[in-house]
Amino acid sequence: MSQLCARTLLACVTALVCLHSPRSARAQSGGLFLQMDTQLERTRQPEKLKGLRDVHSAGMAVDAYGGSAHIGFAAYLNVHFGGGYQGGFAYRVSLLPVGVALYDRSQTIGLAFATGLQLQGVTGHQVIGVQQPLRADLRVRLGTHLLLDMWASSDVALGTRRDQGSRNAPVGDELQAGASLRIGRGGDRDEGRHSLRYGSGYFVGVLYAERFANEFWGLAIGHGMDMHGS
C-alpha cells in the first residue's frame, strides 16, 4: 500500500512539474502532501452539545501546490468520518481549491493559504453546517527525518445557526488549529531535467477548535508522505 501511494505521488508530482514547465528556462516546482490519520477530540462543555464529549474519526488529507520556483497555486482536500462516543455520526469534508503557496527552492519551508467550502458536524449533537474556511499552513523540514506542520483555519459560517461560535477567530465564526511532528525518512532523486525530494513517516499532533461557543482539544496519530519536484 505504501509503495502504491508513493508511486502515485511520484506520478502526480512529475505531472505537476511538467504541466507547469514552460518552454522557457524559468524554474518550476510542484509537490503533494498525503496523510492518513485517526483523531480523537474532547469538548470541555458537553452540556452545550446534548451530552457529546468525545468524537473519534479517521480519514485522509491531501495538499497540492505548483507554479514557479517560489510561488504557485495551492489546493487542499480533507475527508474524515467517525462517530461520537455518546452517539451520532461525525463527518468533516473540506475542499479548498483556491489558494496560493510560497516556498523556497529546496522545499525546506513552505507557507500556503487556501479557501473553499467545508461540511462539518455530528448528527444529533451539532447542527449541520457549511463553512468557508480561510486556512493557513506552515511546514518546516528539520533535516531529512523530521517535518513540522502548523496550521490554522478561521471559518465563516454560511448561515446563522452556527455563527459567533468562536471568541478568538480573527475573522469568521469558528476556529480550528493544530500542529504535528512527523518522524521518518527522506531523500533526493535526480530525474534528469527534474529533481525530486521526498519523505515519509509517522506523526503525532495536537488539535484545537472553537465551535458552538465551546472548546475542543484533540490528538491525531497517523502516517504521512510527501514529494516535491523542480
C-alpha positions as CSV (number, residue, x, y, z in Angstrom):
1,M,0.0,0.0,0.0
2,S,2.8,2.4,0.9
3,Q,4.6,1.6,-2.4
4,L,1.4,2.2,-4.3
5,C,0.9,5.6,-2.6
6,A,4.5,6.6,-3.2
7,R,4.3,5.7,-6.9
8,T,1.0,7.6,-7.2
9,L,2.6,10.6,-5.5
10,L,5.6,10.4,-7.8
11,A,3.5,10.4,-10.9
12,C,1.4,13.3,-9.7
13,V,4.4,15.4,-8.8
14,T,6.0,14.7,-12.2
15,A,2.8,15.7,-13.9
16,L,2.5,18.9,-11.9
17,V,6.1,19.9,-12.8
18,C,5.6,19.0,-16.5
19,L,2.3,20.9,-16.7
20,H,3.7,24.0,-15.2
21,S,7.0,23.9,-17.1
22,P,7.0,26.5,-19.9
23,R,9.3,26.3,-22.8
24,S,11.5,28.9,-21.3
25,A,14.2,28.2,-18.9
26,R,12.3,29.6,-15.9
27,A,12.4,27.2,-13.0
28,Q,9.2,25.4,-11.9
29,S,8.2,23.5,-8.8
30,G,5.3,21.3,-7.7
31,G,4.5,19.0,-4.8
32,L,2.0,16.8,-2.9
33,F,1.4,16.0,0.7
34,L,-0.7,13.0,1.7
35,Q,-1.5,11.9,5.2
36,M,-3.9,9.3,6.8
37,D,-4.7,9.6,10.4
38,T,-7.1,8.9,13.3
39,Q,-8.3,11.7,15.5
40,L,-9.8,11.9,19.0
41,E,-11.4,15.2,20.1
42,R,-12.9,16.1,23.5
43,T,-15.1,19.1,24.4
44,R,-14.8,21.0,27.6
45,Q,-18.6,21.6,27.9
46,P,-20.6,18.6,26.7
47,E,-23.8,20.1,28.1
48,K,-23.8,22.6,25.2
49,L,-23.8,19.7,22.7
50,K,-26.5,17.5,24.1
51,G,-24.1,15.5,26.2
52,L,-21.5,14.9,23.4
53,R,-18.0,14.8,25.0
54,D,-15.7,12.6,22.7
55,V,-15.6,12.3,19.0
56,H,-13.4,9.8,17.1
57,S,-12.8,10.0,13.4
58,A,-10.4,8.7,10.7
59,G,-9.6,9.9,7.2
60,M,-7.1,11.5,4.9
61,A,-5.9,14.9,3.8
62,V,-4.2,15.9,0.5
63,D,-2.3,19.1,-0.2
64,A,-1.0,20.1,-3.7
65,Y,0.9,23.0,-5.0
66,G,2.7,24.0,-8.2
67,G,4.0,27.0,-10.0
68,S,7.2,28.9,-10.3
69,A,10.3,28.4,-8.2
70,H,9.0,30.3,-5.2
71,I,5.2,30.9,-5.6
72,G,2.3,29.0,-7.1
73,F,-1.2,27.7,-6.6
74,A,-2.3,25.7,-3.6
75,A,-5.3,23.3,-3.1
76,Y,-6.4,21.2,-0.1
77,L,-8.8,18.2,0.4
78,N,-9.7,16.7,3.8
79,V,-12.2,13.9,4.4
80,H,-12.9,12.4,7.8
81,F,-15.7,10.2,9.1
82,G,-16.4,8.7,12.5
83,G,-18.8,9.0,15.5
84,G,-19.4,10.3,18.9
85,Y,-18.9,8.1,21.9
86,Q,-22.2,9.4,23.1
87,G,-23.9,8.7,19.7
88,G,-24.1,10.5,16.4
89,F,-22.3,10.2,13.0
90,A,-19.3,12.6,12.7
91,Y,-18.2,14.0,9.4
92,R,-15.9,16.6,8.0
93,V,-15.3,17.2,4.3
94,S,-13.2,20.2,3.2
95,L,-12.5,21.1,-0.4
96,L,-10.3,24.2,-0.7
97,P,-9.4,24.6,-4.4
98,V,-8.4,28.3,-4.4
99,G,-5.1,29.1,-2.8
100,V,-1.5,30.4,-3.1
101,A,1.7,28.8,-1.9
102,L,5.1,30.3,-1.0
103,Y,8.2,28.1,-0.7
104,D,11.9,28.1,-1.1
105,R,13.6,26.2,-3.9
106,S,14.8,23.4,-1.6
107,Q,11.3,22.9,-0.2
108,T,12.6,23.3,3.3
109,I,10.0,25.9,4.3
110,G,6.5,26.3,2.8
111,L,3.6,28.6,3.5
112,A,0.2,28.1,1.9
113,F,-3.2,29.9,2.1
114,A,-6.4,28.3,0.7
115,T,-10.1,28.8,0.8
116,G,-13.2,26.9,-0.4
117,L,-16.1,25.0,1.3
118,Q,-16.4,22.7,4.3
119,L,-19.2,20.5,5.6
120,Q,-18.8,19.5,9.3
121,G,-20.9,18.2,12.2
122,V,-22.1,15.4,14.4
123,T,-25.7,14.2,13.8
124,G,-27.9,14.6,16.8
125,H,-25.4,16.9,18.7
126,Q,-24.1,19.5,16.3
127,V,-26.0,21.5,13.8
128,I,-25.1,20.5,10.2
129,G,-23.0,23.4,9.0
130,V,-21.4,24.7,5.8
131,Q,-18.4,26.9,6.2
132,Q,-16.0,28.8,4.1
133,P,-12.6,28.2,5.7
134,L,-9.7,30.6,5.4
135,R,-6.7,28.2,6.0
136,A,-3.0,28.9,6.6
137,D,-0.4,26.1,6.7
138,L,3.3,26.4,7.6
139,R,5.6,23.4,7.1
140,V,9.2,23.3,8.1
141,R,11.5,20.4,7.2
142,L,14.0,19.8,10.0
143,G,16.7,17.8,8.3
144,T,15.9,14.6,6.5
145,H,13.9,12.9,9.3
146,L,11.6,15.5,10.8
147,L,8.7,17.5,9.4
148,L,6.9,20.2,11.5
149,D,3.4,21.2,10.3
150,M,1.4,24.0,11.9
151,W,-1.9,25.2,10.6
152,A,-4.9,27.3,11.5
153,S,-8.3,27.9,9.9
154,S,-10.8,30.7,10.6
155,D,-14.2,29.6,9.2
156,V,-17.1,31.7,8.1
157,A,-20.4,30.0,8.8
158,L,-22.7,30.2,5.7
159,G,-25.9,30.5,7.8
160,T,-27.0,31.9,11.1
161,R,-27.3,28.8,13.3
162,R,-23.5,28.4,13.7
163,D,-22.4,32.0,13.7
164,Q,-20.3,33.5,16.5
165,G,-19.1,30.1,17.7
166,S,-15.6,31.3,18.5
167,R,-14.3,34.1,20.6
168,N,-10.7,34.0,19.2
169,A,-11.3,33.6,15.5
170,P,-9.7,36.7,13.8
171,V,-12.4,36.6,11.1
172,G,-15.4,34.3,10.7
173,D,-17.4,32.3,13.3
174,E,-15.3,29.2,14.1
175,L,-11.6,28.4,14.7
176,Q,-9.5,25.3,14.1
177,A,-5.8,24.9,14.6
178,G,-3.2,22.2,15.0
179,A,0.4,21.2,15.0
180,S,2.1,17.9,14.2
181,L,5.6,16.4,14.1
182,R,6.5,13.7,11.6
183,I,9.4,11.3,12.1
184,G,10.6,9.2,9.3
185,R,12.9,9.0,6.3
186,G,13.6,11.3,3.3
187,G,15.9,11.7,0.4
188,D,16.5,13.2,-3.0
189,R,16.5,11.8,-6.5
190,D,17.7,13.3,-9.8
191,E,15.4,12.5,-12.7
192,G,17.4,14.1,-15.5
193,R,15.9,17.6,-16.1
194,H,13.9,17.3,-12.9
195,S,14.9,16.7,-9.3
196,L,12.7,15.1,-6.6
197,R,12.7,15.4,-2.9
198,Y,10.6,13.0,-0.8
199,G,9.9,11.9,2.7
200,S,7.5,9.7,4.7
201,G,6.9,8.6,8.3
202,Y,4.6,8.5,11.3
203,F,3.4,11.6,13.0
204,V,1.6,12.7,16.2
205,G,-0.2,16.0,16.5
206,V,-2.4,18.1,18.8
207,L,-5.7,19.7,17.7
208,Y,-7.7,22.7,19.0
209,A,-11.1,24.1,17.8
210,E,-13.7,26.6,18.9
211,R,-17.3,25.8,17.7
212,F,-20.7,26.5,19.3
213,A,-19.1,28.7,21.9
214,N,-17.2,25.6,23.1
215,E,-13.6,24.5,23.1
216,F,-12.3,21.2,21.6
217,W,-9.0,19.6,22.3
218,G,-7.7,16.6,20.4
219,L,-4.9,14.2,19.4
220,A,-4.0,12.9,15.9
221,I,-1.9,9.9,15.1
222,G,-1.1,8.8,11.5
223,H,1.2,8.3,8.6
224,G,2.2,10.9,6.0
225,M,4.3,11.2,2.9
226,D,5.3,14.0,0.5
227,M,7.1,14.5,-2.8
228,H,8.4,17.7,-4.4
229,G,9.7,18.3,-7.9
230,S,11.5,21.1,-9.7
